[in-house]
Amino acid sequence: MHAIEFRNLTKRFDTVDAVRGVDLTIPHGQICGYLGPNGAGKTTTVKMAVGMLMPTEGTALIEGINVAERPVEAKMRIGFVPETGALYENLTPREYLALVGNLYHLDPELAAGRTDRFLSHFGIADATDRLMTSFSRGMRQKVLISAALIHNPSILFLDEPLSGLDANTALVLKELLRDLAARGKTIFYCSHILEVVERICDRVVIINRGEIVADGAVDELKVLTHQASLEDAFTDLTSTVDVDSIVRALSDNVTGGEPGSDRGGDS
Amino acid sequence: MSDVRTEPAEHGVDMRQLRALIAAGIRLDMRSARRRGRTRLGMPPMVSMLVTYLIIGSFLAISLWKTSDPFTFALLTLSAAMFMTAVTVIMEYSSVVVNPDDHDILSHRPVSSRTYFWAKIANLFFYVGSTALALSLPASIAIGLRFGGGVPLAISYALLAIVGCVSAAAVVVLIYSTAIRTFDSQRFSSAITYVHSAATLVLTFGYVLVPRMLMREGVALEIPQGRWVWFVPPAWYAGTVELAAGNPGTHNVIFLLMALGSAGAVITLALSLISLDYSRRIAELAATSPNIASDRRGSRVSTRLGLIGRALCRTDEERAGYDLMGRYMHRDRKLRMRIYPAFGLPLAVYLFGLVTRSFADPFGPRPVEEGFPIQELLGFYCVFITLFFATAMTQSDQWKASWIFHAAPVRDRVAIIVGARKLVIWRYILPFFAALFVLLSLVIPPVSAAVYLILTLLLSLLTFSLLSLASPYLPLSQSVEKTRQARQLGLVMLLGVAMGALVAIKETIRDAPLPGMIAVVLLALLAVLSEVALRKRLKVRLAREEFAG
């Protein structure tokens, strides 16, 4: 039984196919990077996997459980950090994590202990009882990561989890993910940041315009595309534009095409 | 998985999750909002809203103290309470009934649809029940004292008021639920604002105007068996109150059955329609909002006046405020949903006047028998529109984008507000009055219609300036919070003053045209001066304003 399995996973919004026939299996203990340009269908895939959206066609299985048919059972196995950073801001971190603990039927004392330790390790222990309305993006992200881990899930879906985090916390999170994978957790990691994916992921899946265009280890993708880096391989697989000409055009647009002409240059 | 005590229920209601969600919901309702960049625990917004409603309820109970019988008293107070509850639910619909944020935060958690549904219902009942109690508590005390029923009658009245208000809220839920199930997502996105306005129209007609008509015809003061009574839900509750007051007529027993039966039916139906799946549909609608920029045109009058308004913008900042407000009014469905219902109110009054032939030349000979003051009510709701604009135009889900006004080298931030206000006036208020002039000219002499509407327009502009002082923020720069808009209903008191001025000037014109016209000119001058004062006040206010994100 695979940790995660997508069979012909498809999502259509009105006339737009956001995700088209994605087939993917991920074994336990693997960190799988899920890459793609803006609007490629990464977040839509994840939302179907965690039960936030219903697939138009196909199925998403979590440890063999169909998310659409037995959502509660599947969701018990999942931890999710959403890209939106949505949480109830008018609660304190302690209240919010207690709510999450209740939703997963955690022992209240266990949940409270983990809450204190998470917030302490993430350096926001002094904000435990403050409303999150006043939190920075990074502080909220730390609470969201804590909420994704508090019930000790076997599978983690992370959508741009480093968003807003400072360099030290980002480093801690990257090492934490490696450690959790070594302990058998499966991690599905969505990101635009290629160097992080390159550093921590065992496997990289690239999606473009709703379809998987490449799947393999980083070195395999480099060989496949005859490129020296993951960045070049990614560009080769997903970009149809000439980067140099785009850069020149943008610079000309900013400066009006002439060095030093920065006002009224559009005439 | 070993950390989990028991598995949550897949299909039924999970009591532990339910308790946690209800507690969190109530906590969120009661929490104070963040203001101007710092967390400040002042009076919780819901408490402040309840205090406002308590004051309105007291005002209502005192003003109806002299009513001759419990039926009439209950009919009028319950109509007002049910109407205000329904309007509150309409105004706060996205946060009270279905909050798309719930979908983002909860839908990946192991919560069954039924658990979520019951948590939402409990929160809705808490919200509506509190509102109903605040509105009807003074009336319940008054009815107990005034008609000799004592505590039992007061308690009966309060319970009936809560049931009636919850039913009114359930009607709103039903209207929206039916709309979302009837239309596909694309058509629903376009239709929802009009559904919203239609709901307001129906409620205004049913809950406010028909009881007044009953009063006028004397039906309600005598035996409540006129045919209108059987179609007016507040009358069923009022009949039940009369039954509790010791008048056991057959009609009152039927009223009791109709009140409880209809309440049971609409609440049961509404309960069957709220679920997390419903919330998901709302969220998907938000995510796939169709591009309406190119396919929607305003009316010709509205567009032309809009172009004149933009031409009248004197600076780039004013034009920026004008364009921003215009595009959001055009594309932001939630913003339109907060404002458009206001137009349903005067339209309901107009239809009512048409049906009952209540319109009379406001400047013609004074009628021998004082009739129903339909023009005044029309004028009141025209002025009322500005309340919706003044409060809603400062709020947006994307309020954090207002950082641009703080970070960009804007010389005059007041001009941005002025530009947004010009958009509202030229693109919405003036076209609305133009349309109303055409409609009113069908029933009263055009010259009288013109003078009356000019008078009402001047009062509206004056009120709009004063209301903007109460909400002195950059356009779309405040978060959309539960109760924020409903709390502003307290400003209705200010509209009462405008109403008084409208009647006084109208009567002056009727009796002595020259002094009356001088009063109109003075009013115009006052409207201009209030705009100048508003700008000065805003300048001081905005100098202290910091970005709150």
Interface residues (C-beta under 8 A of the other chain):
Chain A: F13 D14 V50 G51 M52 L53 M54 R70 P71 V72 E73 K75 M76 R77 I78 F80 P82 T84 A86 L87 Y88 E89 N90 L91 E95 A98 L99 V100 N102 L103 Y104 H105 L106 D107 L110 R130 L131 T133 S134 H151 N152 S154
Chain B: M1 S2 D3 V4 R5 T6 E7 P8 A9 E10 R16 Q17 R19 A20 L21 A24 R27 L28 R31 A33 R34 R38 T39 D101 H103 D104 I105 L106 S107 H108 R109 P110 V111 S112 S185 Q186 R280 E284 A287 T288 P290
